[in-house]
C-alpha cells in the first residue's frame, strides 16, 4: 500500500466521521424538537381538557336551573318520600318482601 492510497483511505475515513457527527447532531436536534413539540401538545391537551371540564360544569349548572329539572327533582323527592312511608307501613304491619302476612306464598304451577 503506497502513501497516496493510504492518504485517500484516511481522507475517506475522516469524511465518514464528519458525516456521522453531522448525522448525530441533526438527529439530536430533531429529537429535541420532537420532544418540545410533544410537551407543547400535551400542555394544549391539558388546557383543552380543563376548558371542557369547566364547560361541562357550567352546562350542568344551567341544566339544573331549568324548570323541567327542578320539577322532576321535586317529583322524585315526593315519590321517594311516599315509597319510604309505604315501606315503613309494611314493616309496621309485619309484611315484608316475599312474605304475605308472615306466611310463604306457594306458587301453583
PETAPE-V541454 format. One record per pair of residues at least 24 apart in sequence whose ideal C-beta (glycine too) atoms are under 10 Angstrom apart, sorted by the first residue. I is the first residue (numbers start at 1). GAP is how many residues later the second one is. D is the distance in Angstrom with one decimal. If there is no record, write none. Layout:
BEGIN
i & gap & d
I & GAP & D
I & GAP & D
END
This chain:
BEGIN
none
END
